[in-house]
Amino acid sequence: MFTYKSRFLTRAEVWYEDEPGDTRGLDWLLYHRRSHPVPGMKSKVIWTYAIDLKQSDAQLLANLNKDTAYKIRRARERDKITCEPCDPCDAQVMSRFEQMYNIFAGLKGLAPLNRPRMESMATAGVLDLTVARDPQGNALVYHANYHDRRRATSMELPSLYRQMADSTERNLISRANRYLTWSDILRYQRAGLEVFDFGGWYQGTDPAMLTINDFKRGFGGQVVREYECEQILTFKGRVVLAVAAVLNRAKGVSPKGHPDRNPPQPITAPTDAGPSSISPAAKTAAVHESELAG
């Protein structure tokens, strides 16, 4: 569990099958990617796409489709892209990531980076930050993933793709994203993690979103059904979240489609939201990936 403060509330997040520690002083507790709903709490179904990392390098490579394998190979051998982990506890590293993220967010109409949340994750040792660079050392795309000793989940994938008018540069960034994803997968597999989770799987009919599914399917894996749950712990939390929900509705922003993950939105769905439900986090991951899936 890690905690952080927003303008009005003290929040905490619990991921996977972990259990929270001391909840005193918290207003809002979120449970991410649970295999089952937490009894007595609001919960909703989410869908994601996951890769079994207990396979060998050769098996993982064999699972790549032809297009994905080609673009990874081209990024490595012809584009000379390099992929490297970053230290998320280094303030300068976080500032560089934040700068790219905020440019990207501004172009997409998203909220700026919630840096306190990211720094809290870094302090807790659960934030993995990686970057793909061109031969001149310029950052092309960052990946920010949540991880523990068993599993990693894609959260943020900012790039300057949208700024590039030239199709050659845009295609380069798209290949760099694939190569960085592959590099992350292999590094997690070699570190003994069991699962890599792409952060969402679209269940609807939007062609652009289905293209993102195709991007993920190119790495091999399977669709997984999980749950997000929440516990509002204080009266202040109930009031603030109720007001936020009203304001979002007034702006015409639905919790299902809201692309802002800074921080996650309150859960307003019933206990089982049905097979077409997609979390705000997963929706934002899809928004980020939509320009990198080509």
C-alpha positions in Angstrom: 0.0 0.0 0.0 1.2 3.5 -0.8 -0.4 6.8 0.2 -0.5 10.3 -1.2 -2.4 13.5 -0.7 -4.6 15.3 -3.1 -6.0 18.8 -2.6 -8.7 17.6 -0.1 -8.1 13.9 0.6 -5.5 11.4 1.8 -5.6 8.5 -0.5 -4.1 5.0 -0.5 -3.8 2.3 -3.2 -3.5 -1.4 -2.8 -2.6 -3.5 -5.8 -3.2 -7.1 -6.8 -3.8 -9.4 -3.9 -2.0 -7.3 -1.2 -3.9 -6.3 1.9 -3.8 -2.7 3.3 -1.9 -1.9 6.5 -2.9 0.8 8.9 -5.7 2.8 7.4 -5.9 5.4 10.1 -5.8 8.9 8.6 -7.0 7.7 5.2 -10.1 9.1 3.4 -10.2 6.8 0.4 -8.7 3.4 -0.3 -8.6 1.9 -3.8 -7.9 -1.7 -4.6 -6.5 -2.4 -8.1 -6.7 -5.5 -10.2 -8.1 -8.0 -7.7 -8.9 -11.5 -8.7 -12.1 -11.2 -6.7 -14.2 -8.4 -5.3 -13.4 -7.3 -1.8 -16.4 -8.2 0.4 -18.5 -5.3 1.5 -17.0 -2.8 -0.9 -18.0 -1.1 -4.2 -16.4 -3.0 -7.0 -16.5 -3.2 -10.8 -15.3 -5.6 -13.4 -12.2 -4.6 -15.5 -10.6 -6.4 -18.3 -6.9 -6.5 -19.1 -4.4 -8.3 -21.3 -1.7 -10.3 -19.6 1.4 -12.3 -20.6 2.7 -15.3 -18.7 6.3 -14.5 -17.8 7.0 -18.0 -16.6 7.8 -18.9 -20.2 11.3 -19.0 -21.6 12.8 -16.3 -23.7 12.4 -18.5 -26.8 8.7 -19.1 -26.0 8.0 -15.4 -25.4 9.7 -14.6 -28.7 7.7 -17.3 -30.5 4.5 -15.7 -29.3 5.2 -12.4 -31.1 3.3 -12.0 -34.3 5.2 -11.3 -37.5 4.6 -7.5 -37.5 5.5 -7.0 -33.9 8.7 -9.1 -34.2 9.7 -7.2 -37.3 9.2 -3.7 -35.7 11.1 -4.7 -32.6 14.0 -6.1 -34.7 14.1 -3.0 -36.8 14.1 -0.7 -33.8 17.0 -2.5 -32.3 19.1 -3.2 -35.4 18.3 -0.4 -37.9 17.0 2.4 -35.8 19.6 1.8 -33.1 17.1 2.5 -30.4 18.3 1.8 -26.8 16.1 1.0 -23.9 17.1 1.6 -20.3 15.6 1.7 -16.8 15.6 5.0 -15.0 15.8 5.8 -11.2 12.3 7.1 -10.3 13.6 8.3 -7.0 16.0 10.8 -8.8 14.2 14.1 -8.8 15.8 15.1 -12.1 14.7 11.9 -13.8 11.2 12.4 -12.5 11.2 16.0 -13.8 12.3 14.9 -17.3 9.5 12.3 -17.3 7.0 14.9 -16.0 8.1 17.4 -18.7 7.3 14.9 -21.5 4.2 13.7 -19.8 2.8 17.2 -19.4 3.5 18.2 -23.0 1.8 15.0 -24.1 -1.1 15.5 -21.7 -1.6 19.1 -22.9 -1.8 18.0 -26.5 -4.3 15.3 -25.6 -6.4 17.5 -23.3 -5.4 15.4 -20.2 -4.6 16.6 -16.7 -0.9 17.2 -15.8 1.0 14.4 -14.1 0.0 13.8 -10.5 3.6 13.9 -9.3 2.9 13.3 -5.6 1.2 10.0 -6.5 4.2 9.0 -8.7 6.7 10.0 -6.1 4.8 8.0 -3.5 5.0 5.0 -5.7 8.7 5.5 -6.3 9.4 5.8 -2.5 7.4 2.6 -1.9 9.6 0.9 -4.5 6.7 -0.1 -6.8 7.3 2.3 -9.7 9.3 1.1 -12.7 10.3 3.8 -15.1 12.0 3.1 -18.5 12.9 5.1 -21.6 13.7 4.4 -25.2 16.2 6.7 -26.8 17.4 7.4 -30.3 21.1 7.2 -31.3 21.6 10.8 -30.3 20.3 10.1 -26.8 16.9 11.8 -27.2 14.0 10.3 -25.2 11.4 9.0 -27.6 8.9 7.3 -25.2 8.7 6.6 -21.5 7.0 3.7 -19.8 5.8 4.0 -16.2 4.8 0.6 -14.8 3.6 -0.5 -11.4 5.3 -3.6 -10.2 5.8 -5.9 -7.2 7.8 -9.2 -7.0 5.2 -11.1 -9.0 3.6 -8.8 -11.5 4.0 -5.5 -13.5 1.2 -3.4 -15.0 1.5 -0.7 -17.6 0.3 2.7 -16.4 1.6 5.6 -18.5 3.3 5.7 -21.9 4.0 9.4 -22.8 5.8 10.4 -26.0 6.0 13.3 -28.3 4.4 11.3 -31.1 1.6 13.9 -31.5 4.1 16.7 -32.0 5.7 15.0 -34.9 4.4 16.1 -38.3 6.7 13.8 -40.2 5.4 10.2 -40.7 9.0 8.9 -40.5 9.5 10.3 -37.0 6.1 9.0 -35.9 6.8 5.5 -37.2 10.1 5.6 -35.4 8.4 6.4 -32.1 5.9 3.7 -32.7 8.7 1.1 -33.2 10.5 2.5 -30.1 7.4 1.9 -28.1 7.2 -1.8 -29.2 10.9 -2.3 -28.5 10.6 -0.7 -25.1 7.6 -2.9 -24.3 9.6 -6.0 -25.3 12.6 -4.8 -23.3 10.3 -4.4 -20.2 8.8 -7.9 -20.7 12.2 -9.6 -20.9 13.6 -7.7 -18.0 10.6 -8.6 -15.8 10.8 -12.3 -16.9 14.5 -12.5 -16.1 13.9 -10.9 -12.7 11.4 -13.7 -11.8 8.1 -11.8 -12.2 5.2 -14.0 -13.3 2.9 -11.7 -15.2 3.1 -8.6 -17.4 -0.2 -6.7 -17.6 -0.8 -4.2 -20.5 -3.2 -2.2 -18.3 -6.5 -2.8 -20.1 -8.4 -4.6 -22.8 -11.2 -2.9 -24.8 -14.5 -4.7 -25.0 -16.4 -2.4 -27.3 -16.6 -1.8 -31.1 -14.6 1.4 -31.6 -12.1 0.6 -34.5 -9.4 2.8 -33.0 -9.6 1.1 -29.7 -9.7 -2.3 -31.4 -6.4 -1.4 -33.1 -4.9 -1.0 -29.6 -6.1 -4.5 -28.8 -4.3 -5.7 -31.9 -1.1 -4.0 -30.7 -1.3 -5.9 -27.4 -2.3 -9.2 -29.0 0.9 -8.9 -31.1 3.0 -9.8 -28.0 1.0 -12.9 -27.2 -1.1 -13.3 -24.1 -4.7 -13.7 -22.9 -7.6 -11.5 -21.8 -8.1 -11.5 -18.0 -11.1 -10.5 -16.0 -10.4 -8.7 -12.7 -11.9 -6.2 -10.3 -11.3 -2.7 -9.0 -12.8 -1.9 -5.5 -13.0 1.2 -3.3 -13.6 1.9 0.4 -14.5 5.5 1.4 -13.3 5.7 5.0 -14.4 9.1 6.2 -17.4 11.5 5.9 -15.1 14.0 4.3 -14.2 11.4 1.7 -17.8 10.8 0.9 -18.6 14.5 0.5 -15.6 15.3 -1.6 -16.1 12.3 -3.9 -19.8 13.0 -4.2 -19.1 16.6 -5.2 -16.5 15.5 -7.7 -19.0 13.1 -9.3 -21.6 15.8 -9.6 -19.0 18.2 -11.2 -17.9 15.5 -13.7 -21.5 14.9 -14.7 -22.0 18.7 -15.1 -19.0 18.7 -17.4 -20.3 15.8 -19.4 -17.5 13.5 -18.1 -18.6 9.9 -17.4 -16.5 7.8 -15.0 -16.3 5.1 -17.6 -14.8 7.3 -20.3 -12.9 9.9 -18.2 -9.2 9.8 -19.4 -7.7 11.4 -16.3 -5.9 9.0 -14.0 -4.5 11.8 -11.8 -5.9 10.4 -9.5 -8.2 7.6 -10.3 -12.0 8.4 -10.3 -14.4 7.0 -7.7 -16.1 3.8 -8.5 -19.8 4.5 -9.3 -20.7 1.2 -11.0 -22.7 -1.5 -9.3 -20.9 -4.6 -7.9 -20.7 -6.2 -11.3 -20.5 -3.7 -14.1 -20.8 -6.4 -16.8 -18.4 -7.4 -19.6 -18.3 -4.1 -21.4 -16.9 -2.2 -18.4 -13.5 -0.6 -18.6 -11.8 1.3 -15.8 -10.7 4.9 -16.1 -7.1 3.6 -15.7 -7.5 1.2 -18.5 -9.2 3.8 -20.7 -6.3 6.2 -20.2 -3.8 3.5 -21.0 -5.7 3.0 -24.2 -5.6 6.8 -24.9 -1.9 6.8 -24.4 -1.3 3.8 -26.6 -3.6 4.8 -29.4 -0.9 6.8 -31.2 1.8 4.3 -30.6 0.0 1.2 -31.9 0.6 1.8 -35.5 
